[in-house]
Amino acid sequence: MINRTNNCRIQLLMFAILALLSVACQKNEPEPPLADQILGSYTVTSYKSGNASVNLPATTTTGITVTAKITSTKVSDDVASFTFIFTQTKSGIASSSNSKLNDVSLKKGSNGAIEGSIGMDGISWQNNQLTLTFGDADPAEVLTIYGKKD
């Protein structure tokens, strides 16, 4: 019985050593470039203009349905461009307008979010949530758009 107990202990010790070596030898995958992490299409869930907030999609009292999308494209590993497309549809006829943030330099913020800005405009991305801000000297004119990755 003593030999069997010792054999079990030796086998358990060997298993533990192999498990530790396996974990220690695993290679950590490098973090993808920042632009790759935020690349893609986002459905706008809401926007805020000044003090007014609107959840999307929304339908006005005149029967116009409002939706919006954001598309992020990679310029380089740490630079991306963003296009915000605002669409109004009534009786099957759609009209769209867009705004762009081109060549935004990206960096990791202290909270882990990917951030970037050009002048008063900026972006923030974390957990597949993208926020675009079109700034203005007049706070009532600041437009903040919130999107979720498709």
Beta strands, then each sheet from edge to edge (+ up, - down):
strand 1: 40-49
strand 2: 52-55
strand 3: 58-59
strand 4: 65-76
strand 5: 79-90
strand 6: 93-108
strand 7: 114-118
strand 8: 121-126
strand 9: 129-134
strand 10: 143-149
sheet 1: 2+ 1- 4+ 3-
sheet 2: 2+ 1- 10+ 9- 8+ 7- 6+ 5-
end
